[in-house]
Amino acid sequence: MYSAADLLSRRPHRPAPQITLGDPEIALRLGRVHELCGSARHTLAVAIAAQLSGSVVWITPQGATEYLCPEAIAGQINPGHILFVTPSKRDMLLWAMEEALRDGHAPVVVADLTAPPAMVPIRRLHLAAEAGCGAGVCRPLALLLTPGQGGAPGIETRWSLDPAHHHGAGHWTLSRLRARMAPPRDWLMTWGAAGLVPATPKPEVSARPRHFARNSLNRARETTP
């Protein structure tokens, strides 16, 4: 909550802390709730969590058919830093996420959901994340994993990640589907030394040298007796 003195101050504005994935436009504000969807949403969550040091709270419903493979993510995150929570009741998933955010000691809190939650639970998650910014040692980042194209209301941003194998192995299409201050946009992503980053476009091969070589060959043929 800002006072009148803060609002009228001449001090320069400080942007809210955020993390990025190799591009300033691929940004997620800390202390807020973001939604990840698409068939590779778990890969995206791991890539985001790898940008923040510390523990990760990963909440999954009991009896889920998909779980993270420790060997598969060891190159991005130490599996020993992930605390897996499996509530016995589905309505306890968001409650567990809310409590983890309010505690403020885990930089990333992930909830793997079967459907987008409603507005009121998301508002509670935002408030819990804001409380965690002051109560703990970090500004917790909340990631909601939802199937399909998502659709949770009231989230800060919505991102989708899907394989892009037609560009070669290890490529994905990252889409910003919703953001408060930015339009939708797509990126071609790949794994680099810094994690999941925008892929470097391949240099275009000019046809001009081949044209000159062909003309030179034709001239040589014409001048040969």
C-alpha positions as CSV (number, residue, x, y, z in Angstrom):
1,M,0.0,0.0,0.0
2,Y,1.5,3.3,-1.1
3,S,1.2,6.5,1.0
4,A,0.6,10.0,-0.5
5,A,4.2,10.8,0.1
6,D,5.3,7.8,-1.9
7,L,3.0,8.7,-4.8
8,L,4.2,12.3,-5.0
9,S,7.9,11.4,-4.5
10,R,10.5,12.4,-7.2
11,R,12.3,9.1,-6.8
12,P,12.5,7.1,-10.0
13,H,10.1,4.3,-10.6
14,R,11.5,0.8,-9.9
15,P,10.0,-1.9,-12.1
16,A,8.6,-4.9,-10.3
17,P,11.0,-7.8,-10.0
18,Q,10.6,-10.4,-12.7
19,I,12.4,-13.3,-14.5
20,T,12.9,-13.7,-18.2
21,L,13.7,-16.5,-20.6
22,G,16.4,-15.1,-22.9
23,D,14.2,-12.2,-24.0
24,P,13.0,-9.1,-22.0
25,E,9.5,-9.7,-23.5
26,I,9.3,-13.2,-22.1
27,A,8.9,-12.0,-18.5
28,L,7.0,-13.2,-15.5
29,R,6.5,-10.8,-12.6
30,L,7.5,-12.3,-9.2
31,G,4.9,-12.3,-6.4
32,R,2.1,-13.0,-8.9
33,V,0.1,-15.9,-10.3
34,H,0.8,-17.0,-13.9
35,E,-0.8,-19.8,-16.0
36,L,1.0,-22.3,-18.1
37,C,-0.8,-24.5,-20.6
38,G,0.0,-26.4,-23.8
39,S,1.3,-30.0,-24.2
40,A,4.8,-29.0,-22.9
41,R,3.6,-27.0,-19.9
42,H,5.6,-29.1,-17.5
43,T,8.8,-28.4,-19.5
44,L,8.0,-24.7,-19.3
45,A,7.5,-24.9,-15.6
46,V,10.9,-26.6,-15.1
47,A,12.6,-24.0,-17.3
48,I,11.1,-21.1,-15.3
49,A,11.9,-22.7,-11.9
50,A,15.5,-23.2,-13.1
51,Q,15.9,-19.4,-13.3
52,L,15.3,-19.1,-9.6
53,S,17.6,-20.6,-7.0
54,G,16.0,-22.3,-4.0
55,S,13.4,-24.9,-3.3
56,V,10.3,-25.6,-5.5
57,V,6.9,-26.8,-4.1
58,W,5.2,-28.9,-6.8
59,I,1.6,-29.8,-5.9
60,T,0.0,-32.7,-7.8
61,P,-3.3,-34.4,-7.1
62,Q,-3.1,-37.8,-5.6
63,G,-3.4,-40.6,-8.2
64,A,-2.2,-38.4,-11.1
65,T,-0.9,-40.3,-14.1
66,E,1.9,-37.9,-14.9
67,Y,4.8,-37.1,-12.6
68,L,8.2,-35.4,-13.1
69,C,11.0,-37.8,-13.9
70,P,14.0,-36.8,-11.7
71,E,16.6,-38.1,-14.2
72,A,14.9,-36.0,-17.0
73,I,15.1,-32.7,-15.1
74,A,18.4,-33.2,-13.3
75,G,20.1,-31.1,-16.0
76,Q,17.9,-28.1,-15.1
77,I,17.0,-28.5,-11.5
78,N,18.4,-30.6,-8.6
79,P,15.5,-33.0,-8.0
80,G,16.4,-32.9,-4.3
81,H,15.3,-29.2,-4.2
82,I,11.7,-30.1,-5.2
83,L,9.1,-30.8,-2.5
84,F,6.3,-32.9,-4.0
85,V,2.9,-32.4,-2.3
86,T,0.0,-34.7,-3.2
87,P,-3.2,-33.7,-1.4
88,S,-5.7,-36.5,-1.1
89,K,-8.6,-34.2,-2.1
90,R,-8.6,-32.1,-5.3
91,D,-10.1,-29.1,-3.5
92,M,-7.0,-29.0,-1.3
93,L,-4.6,-28.3,-4.1
94,L,-5.2,-24.6,-4.2
95,W,-5.3,-24.5,-0.4
96,A,-1.9,-26.1,-0.3
97,M,-0.6,-23.6,-2.9
98,E,-2.0,-20.7,-1.0
99,E,-0.3,-21.8,2.2
100,A,3.0,-22.3,0.4
101,L,2.9,-18.8,-1.2
102,R,1.9,-17.1,2.1
103,D,4.9,-18.8,3.8
104,G,7.3,-17.0,1.4
105,H,10.2,-19.5,1.6
106,A,9.8,-21.3,-1.7
107,P,10.7,-19.1,-4.8
108,V,8.4,-21.2,-7.0
109,V,5.1,-22.9,-6.2
110,V,3.6,-25.0,-8.9
111,A,0.1,-26.5,-8.9
112,D,-0.7,-29.1,-11.6
113,L,-4.5,-28.8,-12.1
114,T,-7.0,-30.7,-14.2
115,A,-9.0,-27.6,-15.0
116,P,-8.6,-23.8,-14.7
117,P,-9.8,-22.5,-11.3
118,A,-12.3,-19.7,-10.8
119,M,-11.7,-16.0,-10.1
120,V,-12.1,-16.1,-6.3
121,P,-9.4,-18.8,-5.7
122,I,-7.0,-17.0,-8.0
123,R,-7.6,-13.7,-6.2
124,R,-6.8,-15.5,-2.9
125,L,-3.6,-16.9,-4.5
126,H,-2.5,-13.3,-5.5
127,L,-3.1,-12.1,-2.0
128,A,-1.2,-15.0,-0.6
129,A,1.8,-14.4,-2.9
130,E,1.8,-10.7,-1.9
131,A,1.8,-11.7,1.8
132,G,4.6,-14.1,1.1
133,C,6.7,-11.3,-0.3
134,G,6.9,-9.7,3.1
135,A,6.6,-12.7,5.4
136,G,9.4,-14.9,3.9
137,V,12.8,-14.6,2.3
138,C,11.7,-14.3,-1.3
139,R,9.0,-13.1,-3.7
140,P,7.2,-16.4,-4.5
141,L,6.2,-17.1,-8.1
142,A,2.9,-19.0,-8.5
143,L,2.5,-21.2,-11.6
144,L,-0.8,-22.8,-12.5
145,L,-0.5,-25.7,-14.9
146,T,-3.8,-26.2,-16.8
147,P,-4.7,-28.5,-19.8
148,G,-5.5,-27.4,-23.3
149,Q,-5.3,-23.6,-23.8
150,G,-5.9,-22.8,-20.2
151,G,-8.4,-20.1,-19.4
152,A,-8.0,-19.1,-15.7
153,P,-9.4,-15.6,-15.0
154,G,-7.5,-13.0,-13.2
155,I,-4.0,-14.4,-13.8
156,E,-1.1,-12.1,-14.5
157,T,0.0,-13.8,-17.7
158,R,-0.8,-17.0,-19.7
159,W,1.8,-18.9,-21.6
160,S,1.6,-22.0,-23.8
161,L,4.5,-24.3,-24.8
162,D,4.2,-26.9,-27.5
163,P,6.7,-29.0,-29.4
164,A,8.0,-27.6,-32.8
165,H,9.7,-30.7,-34.2
166,H,9.4,-29.4,-37.7
167,H,12.2,-27.0,-36.8
168,G,14.4,-29.8,-35.6
169,A,14.7,-31.8,-32.3
170,G,14.7,-29.8,-29.2
171,H,12.5,-26.9,-30.4
172,W,9.3,-25.5,-29.0
173,T,6.8,-22.8,-29.8
174,L,6.2,-20.5,-26.8
175,S,3.1,-18.4,-27.1
176,R,2.1,-15.5,-24.9
177,L,-1.6,-15.8,-24.9
178,R,-2.5,-13.2,-22.3
179,A,-0.7,-10.4,-20.5
180,R,-1.9,-7.2,-18.8
181,M,0.5,-4.9,-20.7
182,A,1.6,-6.9,-23.8
183,P,-0.1,-8.3,-26.9
184,P,-0.1,-12.0,-27.8
185,R,3.2,-13.2,-29.5
186,D,5.0,-16.4,-30.4
187,W,8.7,-17.4,-30.1
188,L,10.6,-20.4,-31.3
189,M,12.5,-21.7,-28.3
190,T,15.4,-24.2,-27.8
191,W,17.6,-25.3,-24.9
192,G,20.9,-23.3,-24.5
193,A,23.5,-22.8,-21.9
194,A,21.1,-20.5,-20.1
195,G,18.1,-22.9,-20.3
196,L,15.1,-22.4,-22.5
197,V,15.8,-19.4,-24.7
198,P,14.7,-18.1,-28.1
199,A,16.3,-20.0,-30.9
200,T,18.9,-18.2,-33.1
201,P,17.6,-18.0,-36.7
202,K,19.6,-19.9,-39.2
203,P,21.5,-17.6,-41.6
204,E,19.9,-17.4,-45.0
205,V,22.0,-18.8,-47.8
206,S,22.2,-16.3,-50.7
207,A,21.6,-17.6,-54.2
208,R,23.8,-14.9,-55.7
209,P,27.2,-16.8,-55.5
210,R,25.6,-19.8,-57.3
211,H,24.2,-17.5,-60.0
212,F,27.7,-16.0,-60.6
213,A,29.3,-19.4,-60.7
214,R,26.7,-20.7,-63.2
215,N,27.2,-17.6,-65.5
216,S,31.0,-18.0,-65.3
217,L,30.7,-21.7,-66.3
218,N,28.4,-20.7,-69.3
219,R,30.9,-18.0,-70.4
220,A,33.7,-20.6,-70.2
221,R,31.7,-23.0,-72.4
222,E,30.9,-20.2,-75.0
223,T,34.6,-19.2,-75.3
224,T,35.9,-22.8,-75.6
225,P,36.8,-23.6,-79.3
